Amino acid sequence: MAQDIRESVRKKYAQAIINKRSCCGSSTYNNPVTGNLYKTNDIEGLPEDIIKASFGCGNPTALAQLYAGEVVLDLGSGAGLDVLLSAKRVGPYGKAYGLDMTDEMLTIAKENQERSGILNAEFLKGHIESIPLSDNIIDVIISNCVINLSADKDRVLQEAYRVLKPGGRFAISDIVLTRELPVTIQKNITAWAGCIAGALLEREYQEKLMAAGFTDIEILNTRNYDFDDEQAAAFLPDLTEAERQDLNGSLISAFVRAKKPIDVFVEGKEYVIRTALEADLPIIDILLMENGLTTSGVRENLANFLVADYQGVIGVIGIEFAGNGAMLRSMAISKELRKRGIATSLIERSLEIARQLGVKEVYIMTNTAVRFASRWGFYKIQRLEIPGDLMSSSALSNLCPATSICMKLDV
């Protein structure tokens, strides 16, 4: 049956993209599962008709926190919408992969990429049960109404775990059941291809994620569905009226979030934190550029920079001083070693130095580390609240965009 399911799904999506209609996504196809998932500003700069070829049941790029320089993989990427949105979010030093088994989908996705002018995206042909990528290279896995279509979800989740880096995130939208479906629906190929028969109960999803090795599992309801007679009849013509009525109240869209456990590096054992040296500058510049950060002012203030050293520089942070205040800046960690506690150690050492020097207030300007900084008690402020002498002396004063979030810590 697994091969029949896969072939049915492939044919349905191939025909749907040819017709520019959606199996799980377009109201024009009388599908009650999805619609109105993306805001206008989400798709700014992308082809106008890309939404018509969207097949999702959610918007994982809006729910998954993506950071500059990260590598993202979209399982079942379809016409490429979520891949291209992810590529824009991670920036030129990050990358977004899309994996799909359908030639017609891949053709449209590559056309959309070319029309968008996005260079940091790549579309791969293959199956989500056998991801054609190496181990431990992905920061975030996203997917949109696809995993329910697989007849071997255990294998899908094992593969997702394999390609994620330690500390990597699993952040997908999918259909989840609120109760068991009748056996006749579970075995109906049309209902499988329609994102219904293959859906898991929340408990089953959690169990399978845990079995694959994931931790910090969350399943959040994002949308409830009911099927009226007209919609269900058009969408699932193979089911009887009684079977269609059984679907009412049984399906939700959910955001499923989990993590691959972190192999924490221990300061003093795997690496040391020390003052930056001039010989470190080339690696520091590379780290900053890979993370989309400026190198301006680094050489001039090198004595106020710390590096994490593990057979070479693997992390960096700077701290600038003026009066009773200090500004943290330029924190970057090697892509291969993120999520291992190195950034935490660099911040704590910087704050320790600030306290020793009598600093009363520490500031930071960021677009990506608001939640991270809040762990130490940083809170949001207006840009004008940063002391003038600190802003005027900082190399960041004219470089951080006006959209940067300013934060303060009372030491």
C-alpha positions in Angstrom: 0.0 0.0 0.0 2.9 2.4 0.7 3.9 2.5 -2.9 0.3 3.0 -4.0 0.1 5.9 -1.6 3.3 7.5 -2.8 2.3 7.2 -6.5 -1.2 8.6 -5.8 0.3 11.6 -4.0 2.8 12.2 -6.7 0.1 12.1 -9.5 -2.3 14.3 -7.6 0.3 17.0 -6.8 1.7 16.8 -10.3 -1.8 17.4 -11.8 -2.5 20.1 -9.2 0.5 22.1 -10.1 -0.2 21.8 -13.7 -3.7 23.1 -13.1 -2.3 25.7 -10.6 -4.7 24.2 -8.0 -4.0 23.0 -4.5 -4.6 19.7 -2.9 -4.2 20.9 0.7 -4.2 24.6 0.0 -6.5 26.5 -2.3 -10.1 27.5 -1.9 -10.4 27.4 -5.7 -10.1 23.7 -5.4 -12.9 23.4 -2.9 -10.5 22.2 -0.2 -11.7 23.1 3.2 -8.3 22.5 4.9 -6.3 25.6 3.9 -6.5 29.2 2.9 -5.4 32.7 3.9 -2.2 31.5 5.4 0.3 34.1 4.2 0.1 37.9 4.7 0.9 40.2 1.8 4.1 41.4 3.4 5.2 37.8 3.8 5.4 37.2 0.0 6.6 40.7 -1.0 9.2 40.3 -3.8 8.0 36.8 -4.8 6.1 35.9 -7.9 2.5 37.1 -7.6 1.0 33.7 -8.5 3.2 31.7 -6.0 0.4 31.5 -3.5 -1.9 29.8 -6.0 0.6 27.0 -6.2 0.8 26.7 -2.4 -0.2 23.3 -0.9 0.2 23.9 2.8 -1.9 23.8 5.9 0.0 26.4 7.8 2.8 29.0 7.5 5.9 27.4 9.2 8.2 30.3 8.2 6.1 32.6 10.3 6.2 30.3 13.3 9.8 29.0 13.1 12.4 31.5 14.2 15.0 31.7 11.5 18.3 33.5 12.0 20.9 35.0 9.6 23.3 32.4 8.4 21.2 29.3 9.2 20.7 26.4 6.8 17.0 25.4 6.3 15.5 22.3 4.8 11.9 22.2 3.6 10.5 18.6 3.3 8.1 18.4 0.4 8.9 21.9 -0.9 6.3 22.0 -3.7 6.4 25.2 -5.8 9.0 26.6 -3.4 7.1 29.3 -1.4 8.4 28.3 2.0 12.0 27.7 0.7 12.1 31.2 -0.9 10.7 32.8 2.2 13.3 31.0 4.3 16.1 32.0 2.0 15.2 35.6 2.4 15.1 35.3 6.2 18.5 33.6 6.6 20.2 36.0 4.3 23.1 35.6 1.8 25.3 33.7 4.3 22.5 31.2 5.0 20.9 28.7 2.7 17.5 27.1 2.1 17.1 23.6 0.6 13.8 22.3 -0.9 13.2 18.6 -1.3 10.4 17.2 -3.5 9.7 14.0 -5.4 7.6 15.6 -8.1 9.3 16.8 -11.3 6.5 19.2 -12.1 6.8 20.8 -8.7 10.6 21.1 -9.0 10.3 22.8 -12.4 7.9 25.4 -11.1 10.0 25.9 -7.9 13.1 26.6 -9.9 11.2 29.0 -12.2 9.9 30.8 -9.1 13.4 31.0 -7.7 14.7 32.5 -11.0 11.9 35.0 -11.1 12.6 36.0 -7.5 16.3 36.5 -8.0 17.0 34.5 -4.9 20.5 32.9 -5.0 20.8 31.1 -1.7 18.2 28.4 -2.4 18.5 25.0 -3.9 15.9 22.4 -4.9 16.6 18.7 -4.7 14.7 15.7 -6.1 14.1 12.9 -3.7 11.9 11.4 -1.0 11.5 12.6 2.5 12.1 9.1 3.8 15.6 9.2 2.3 16.9 12.7 2.4 19.9 13.2 0.0 22.0 15.3 2.4 24.8 14.5 4.8 24.5 14.1 8.6 24.4 17.1 10.9 24.3 20.0 8.4 20.8 21.5 8.8 19.8 24.1 11.4 16.1 24.1 10.9 13.7 21.6 9.2 10.4 23.0 8.0 7.5 21.3 6.2 4.0 22.3 5.3 1.2 19.7 5.2 3.6 17.0 3.9 4.6 14.5 6.6 1.0 13.3 6.9 1.3 12.1 3.2 4.1 9.6 4.0 3.3 6.0 4.7 6.5 5.7 6.7 6.6 8.6 9.1 9.0 6.8 11.5 11.6 6.9 8.7 10.8 10.5 7.9 11.5 11.6 11.4 14.6 9.5 11.7 16.0 11.1 8.6 15.1 14.6 9.8 17.0 13.8 13.1 20.0 12.6 11.1 20.5 15.7 9.0 19.8 18.2 11.8 22.8 19.6 13.6 22.9 19.0 17.4 20.6 21.7 18.8 18.8 21.9 15.4 15.1 22.6 15.3 12.2 20.7 13.8 9.4 23.3 13.1 6.7 22.0 10.8 3.0 22.6 10.0 0.9 19.5 9.5 -2.6 18.0 9.8 -3.2 16.3 13.2 -6.2 14.2 14.3 -8.3 14.9 17.3 -9.8 11.4 17.2 -9.3 8.1 15.4 -10.6 8.0 11.8 -12.8 5.1 10.6 -10.8 2.3 9.1 -12.5 2.8 5.7 -11.2 6.4 5.6 -7.7 5.3 6.8 -7.5 2.9 3.8 -8.9 5.3 1.3 -6.1 6.4 -1.2 -8.0 9.6 -2.1 -8.2 10.5 1.6 -4.4 9.8 1.9 -3.6 12.1 -1.0 -6.0 14.7 0.5 -3.9 15.0 3.6 -6.5 13.3 5.8 -6.1 9.5 6.1 -2.4 9.6 6.9 -2.6 12.2 9.7 -1.5 11.2 13.2 -3.1 11.7 16.5 -1.2 14.2 18.7 -0.2 11.4 21.0 1.2 9.4 18.1 3.1 12.4 16.8 4.8 12.9 20.1 5.6 9.2 20.5 7.2 9.0 17.0 9.2 12.2 17.6 10.5 10.8 20.9 11.4 7.5 19.3 13.4 9.3 16.7 15.4 11.1 19.5 13.8 14.5 19.6 13.2 16.5 22.8 11.3 19.7 23.8 8.3 18.5 21.8 5.4 20.9 21.4 2.2 20.5 19.3 0.2 23.7 19.0 -3.3 23.9 17.4 -3.3 26.7 14.7 -6.6 26.0 13.0 -9.8 23.8 13.3 -11.7 22.4 10.4 -15.2 21.2 9.7 -16.4 19.8 6.4 -19.8 20.8 5.2 -21.5 18.5 2.6 -20.7 20.6 -0.4 -17.1 21.0 0.3 -16.5 17.4 1.4 -18.3 16.0 -1.5 -16.2 18.0 -4.0 -12.9 17.3 -2.2 -13.5 13.7 -1.3 -15.9 12.2 -3.9 -14.8 8.6 -3.1 -16.3 8.7 0.4 -19.9 8.1 1.3 -21.9 10.9 2.9 -21.7 9.2 6.3 -17.9 8.9 6.0 -17.6 12.6 5.1 -19.7 13.6 8.0 -17.3 11.6 10.3 -14.5 14.0 9.4 -16.2 16.9 11.0 -14.2 18.0 14.1 -11.6 15.4 13.6 -8.9 17.5 11.9 -6.7 20.4 13.0 -3.7 22.2 11.5 -0.9 22.2 14.0 2.6 23.6 14.4 4.9 20.8 15.5 8.1 21.9 17.2 11.0 19.8 18.6 14.8 19.8 19.0 17.7 17.6 18.4 19.6 17.4 21.8 22.7 19.6 22.1 26.1 18.2 22.8 27.2 21.0 25.1 30.8 22.2 24.9 32.3 22.9 28.3 34.5 26.0 28.7 37.9 25.1 30.0 37.6 21.5 28.6 36.7 21.7 24.9 37.5 25.4 24.5 38.9 28.5 26.2 37.8 32.1 26.2 40.6 34.6 25.7 41.2 38.2 24.5 41.4 38.4 20.7 44.7 38.8 19.0 45.6 40.4 15.8 46.3 37.0 14.3 42.6 36.2 14.9 41.3 39.0 12.7 40.9 37.0 9.5 38.8 34.3 11.2 36.8 36.9 13.2 36.0 38.7 9.9 34.8 35.5 8.3 32.6 34.6 11.4 31.0 38.0 11.4 30.3 38.0 7.6 28.9 34.5 7.8 26.4 35.8 10.4 25.6 39.0 8.4 27.4 41.2 10.9 29.6 44.2 10.2 33.4 44.1 10.6 33.6 47.8 11.1 35.5 48.9 14.2 36.7 45.4 15.1 40.4 46.1 14.4 40.3 49.4 16.2 38.8 47.9 19.3 40.4 44.5 19.2 41.5 44.7 22.8 37.8 44.7 23.8 37.0 41.5 21.9 36.9 38.0 23.3 37.2 34.8 21.3 36.3 31.2 22.0 39.3 29.0 21.0 38.9 25.4 20.1 41.9 24.5 17.9 41.2 27.9 16.4 38.6 30.7 16.8 35.1 29.3 16.9 33.3 32.3 18.4 33.6 36.0 19.1 32.0 38.8 21.0 32.9 42.5 21.4 32.1 45.0 24.1 32.5 48.8 23.8 32.7 51.2 26.8 31.7 54.8 27.4 31.0 56.4 30.7 29.1 54.0 33.0 27.7 52.1 30.0 28.8 49.3 27.7 27.5 47.9 24.4 27.7 44.2 23.5 28.3 43.7 19.8 29.5 41.3 17.1 28.6 38.0 18.7 29.1 35.2 16.2 29.6 31.4 16.5 30.9 29.0 13.9 28.0 27.4 12.1 29.1 23.9 12.9 29.3 24.6 16.6 26.2 26.6 17.3 23.7 25.6 20.1 26.5 24.2 22.3 26.6 26.8 25.0 29.5 28.8 23.5 27.5 32.0 23.0 26.2 31.7 26.6 29.8 31.5 27.9 30.9 34.5 25.8 28.1 36.7 27.1 28.6 35.7 30.7 32.3 36.4 30.5 31.6 39.8 28.9 29.1 40.7 31.6 31.6 39.6 34.2 34.2 42.0 32.8 31.6 44.8 32.6 30.8 44.4 36.3 34.5 44.3 37.3 35.0 47.6 35.5 32.1 49.2 37.3 29.7 49.3 34.4 26.1 50.0 35.5 24.2 49.5 32.2 24.8 47.2 29.3 23.1 47.6 25.9 22.6 45.5 22.8 21.1 46.1 19.4 19.8 43.0 17.6 17.4 41.7 15.1 17.7 38.0 16.0 18.7 37.5 19.6 15.9 39.1 21.6 14.7 35.9 23.3 18.3 34.9 23.9 19.3 38.2 25.5 16.3 38.2 27.7 17.7 35.2 29.6 20.1 37.6 31.3 17.4 40.2 32.1 17.9 42.4 29.0 14.6 44.3 28.2 13.5 46.3 25.2 14.0 50.1 25.1 13.9 52.9 22.5 17.0 53.6 20.6 17.1 57.2 22.0 17.5 55.7 25.5 21.0 54.5 24.7 23.4 57.1 26.1 24.6 59.5 23.5 28.3 59.1 24.4 28.0 55.3 24.0 26.2 55.7 20.6 28.7 58.3 19.3 31.7 56.2 20.2 30.3 52.9 18.9 31.2 51.7 15.4 27.6 50.5 15.2 25.9 53.9 15.6 25.4 54.4 11.9 25.5 50.7 10.8 22.7 49.0 12.8 19.4 49.5 10.9 16.6 51.5 12.4 14.6 48.3 12.7 17.1 46.9 15.2 15.7 46.1 18.6 17.5 47.9 21.4 17.8 46.3 24.8 19.2 47.2 28.2 20.5 45.3 31.2 20.9 46.9 34.6 24.1 45.4 35.9 
